[in-house]
Amino acid sequence: MAWLAVLVAGVFEVIGVMNIKRLAMKKWDALVILIVTFGSSLALLSYAMQTLPMGTVYGVWTGIGTAGSTIMGMMLYGEPRDWKRLLFISMILASAVGLRLIT
């Protein structure tokens, strides 16, 4: 159950980051969404850290947030999609899965 909380926290993190971008575009409803999603993300992260190692949980959470935000930026905002970016996103995801497998 704690790993599910980490996964959902990572998804909320991605949604929060996307709303930072929306807030920069003067979409003020994004502020409410940003606060709710980051708050939920941190609450779920805190829950997961009660039973899982802090470093592992934080590494997986940041990996999901980083990779997810980068992928969403490419899909929604036309950010570059060159092979080097995709390679390093794959490395982040592989590292997150590796941390999960050894814990």
N, C-alpha and C positions, 0 to 999 in steps of 0.2 A: 504494500500500500504506500510505503514511503517513496518508492521509486516512481509510482504513478504521480505522486505529489510533485516530485522533481520535474517530471515531464510536463505536467500542466503548468507549473511555475515557469518553466522555460517558454511555453507558448504564451503565457501572459506577458512575459518579458518582451517577446517579439511584438505583441500587440501594443505594448506601451511605447516601444521605440518607434513603431510606425506612427503613433499619435504624437510623438515629438516632432516628426516631420510634418504632420498635418497642422500642428500648432504653429510651426514656423510659416505655414501658408495661410495663417490668420483664420483658421477654422477653430473657433473657440469652444465648441463642444468637445474637441479633442482633449482639453484640459481635464474634464471630468473623467473621461475614459482613461486617460493617462494615470490619474491618481488612483482610480479603482483597480486598474490592471497591475500597476507597480505594487500597490498595497497588497493585493491578492497574491502576487508573485512572492513577495517577501514573507507573507504569512505561511504560504505553502513551503517555502524554503526553510523557514524556522521549524515547521512541523517535521520535515524530512530529517533535519539535523538532530532531532531527538533520538533517532535510532541508527542513522547512518553516519559514517565519518565526515566531518566538516569539509576537509579538503577535497574529497571525492565528490560530494554533493555540489560544492561550489564550482568545481571544475566542469562537471557535467552541465550544471545550470548555465554557466557563462558560455559554454560551448554551444548549447542549444540556442541561447540568445544571440550570440555572434553569428553563427551559421544561418539561423533563421532570418535574422535582420538583413544580412547580406543577400540572401536568396530573394527575400521579399523586395528589397531595393532593386534588384535586377529585374524582377517580374513586373513591379508596379511603377517604378520611377526611371526605368531605362538606364540603370547603372551598368557599367561595362561587364561583359560576360566572357572575358578572355580565359584561355585555358589555365593560366597561372592562378587566377582567382578561384576557379573551380577546383584546382588541385589543392590549394590551401584550405578551402572549405571542407573538402573531403578529408584532409588530415585532421582538422578540428573534430569532425564527426567521428572519425576512427579513434581519436584519442578519448572522446567521451564514451564511446562504446567500450574501449579497452578498460577505462576506469570502472565502468559498471561490471565488466566481466571478472575483474580481480577483487571486487569487494563482496 
